[in-house]
Amino acid sequence: MRGDQKRKEIIAYWLLPAEPAREYFSSIIRDLAKRYHAPSFEPHLTIFIAPSSQLTAATALRETIADVQPIRLSVRGVGYSDAFTKTAFVEFDSTPPLREIAEAFRRKMPSAGDDELNPHLSLLYKAMSHIEKERIAKSLSSLPSEVEFNCAKAILCRVPIETRADVESWRTVAVEPLRPGGGSR
């Protein structure tokens, strides 16, 4: 049994895919969640994790992405891991603009997670066998070659994220669109 005294709140900063990729990934997530009795969640790419401060999260998000244009990332493939939050996921190639955004967050606030940027979009959160995860990954062959991300969110989470209830407790703190024709990023 996990002790709540060891759990803490964090703010996860996400990029969200633009349509039609948003609905495409949402439908995969919903289908996998239903099929495997797992939590459903919004498709996202986590770019930074900070200690919880709902009062500053909205300001940090707005200031950090104020001049950021929508970002296109190339799909590298589908992966899977032993981590609950990376059961099955789409991997992306990193780009200088994406790294610049992550670095801008790092300059603005302390990190509460792994600082290594590993761009991915999770499709399933579920403890399951290696064989089943591999089967799921192999079944996802018709992915787009590129995905545009055009919105950012700050999400309040409790960590570690280990259960369906943990995922279902997430709360949006702030939402900001990325602006076409914005600054240099």
N, C-alpha and C positions, 0 to 999 in steps of 0.2 A: 504494500500500500504506500502510495506516495504521500509525503507530508506537505501540506499546504504552506508550512513555514519556509519550505525550500523553493516555492514558486514565486515568481515576480511578474510584474506587468512590464511590458515593453511596447514600443511603437514600431510597427513594421511599415516601412515606406515601400509602396508598390508602384509598378507601371502596369497599366491595363491595356490589353490589345484593342485595336480599333476594329470596327465591323469591316468585313464579314468574319474575321478571325475570332472576334469575341464570341459570337454566337456559335461558331464551329467548335471552339474549345469548351464553351459552356455545355453544349450538347454531349460532348464526349464525357465531361466530368459528371453530368447528370446520369448518363447511361451507366458509367462505371460505378457510381455511387449506388444506384438502384440495384445493379447486378450483384454487387459485393456487400450490400448493406453497410455502406461507408458514408461519411459526411459529404454533402455537396457544398461547394464553395465557388467563389468568383475566380475566373482565370486571372492569374497575376504573375508578375515577375518581381521578386523581392530584390530591392536594390540597396537597402540599408536597414539596420535594426538599431534603435536607440533606447535608452532608458525612458520609462514612461513619464511623460509630461504633457497631458492633454492640453494644457494652457498654451504651451509653446509649439505643439505639433503642427497646428494649422499655420502658424506664422513661419515655422521652419520649412514646411512644404511649399507654401506660396513663394517665399523668398528664394528657395533653392531652385525651383523650376520656372521662375518668372520668365526667363528668356530662353527656355528650352523648347525646341521644335520637336514635333513627333519624330520618333526614332524607328528606323527599320532595322530588324535583325534577321540574319540568315539562320534558318533551321539547320542544326547539325545532325539531329536524329532523335531517337527515343531511347531513354535510359531507365534504369530502375536501381533501387538501392535498398539497404536494410533500414534506412531512416523512415520513420512513420510519415514525415512530410515530403518524402521523395520516393514513395512507393513506385510510381511510374511517372515519368516526366518527359517533356520536350526540352532538349538542349539547344541553346543558341550560341552562335559565335559572338564574342564580345566585340565591341567597337569603341573607338576613341570617345564618341559622344556619350556612350553609356558609362564608360569609366570616369569621364569628367563629372557626370551627375553624382555617381557614388562618392567621388573625391570631394565634391562640393558639400555633401552631407557630412563627410568625415571632418571637414574643416569647421563646420557649424556646430557640431555636438559630439559628445562621446559615443562610442559604439557600445552596444550591449550584445553583440554577436560576433560571429566570424567575419572578419573584414575582407576575406577573399571574395571577390565578385565571381560568382559561378552562375551565369545567366541561364535560368531554366523556368519552365512553367509546369507546375505539378498538375497531374491529371487524376491522381487517386491518393488518398491517405488511408492506408489499411495495413495492418500486420498480416502478412501472408507468406506462403512458401516462395522460395526462389523460383521454382518451376512455374508457378502461376504468374509471378511478376514477369518472367521472361515471355510467357505466352501472351500476356497483355501487350508488352512492348512490341512483339513481332506482329501483332494484329493491327497495329497503328501505322499503316504504311502509306496512307494517302494524305500526308501532311502538306501544308503549303510550303513553298521553298523559302518564303520571307514572311515576316509578320511585322506590321506597324503597330507601335504603341503610342497612344495619343492622349493618355490621361494618367494622372498620378493620384494615389490615395495614401492617407495615413490611417493605420488600423491599430486599435488597441487590442493586445493579445496577452494572455498569460502563458508563461513558459515554465517548464518544457511543454510542448504540444505533443500529447501522447494519446489522446482519445477523441472520439466524435464530439463529446461535450466540450472539450477544449476548443475545437474548431467552431462549433456552433455558438460559442461565447464571444467570438470576435465582434468588435464594434468599430464602425467607421467614425473617425474623428474629423477628417477633412478630405475634400476632393478638389483637385485642380486640373483643368485641361492643359495639355501642352499646346502651345500656340504656333500654328503654321506661320512661317515668316518671322519667327522670334529671333533671338540673338544668335550668337556664333555656334552654340552647341547644336 
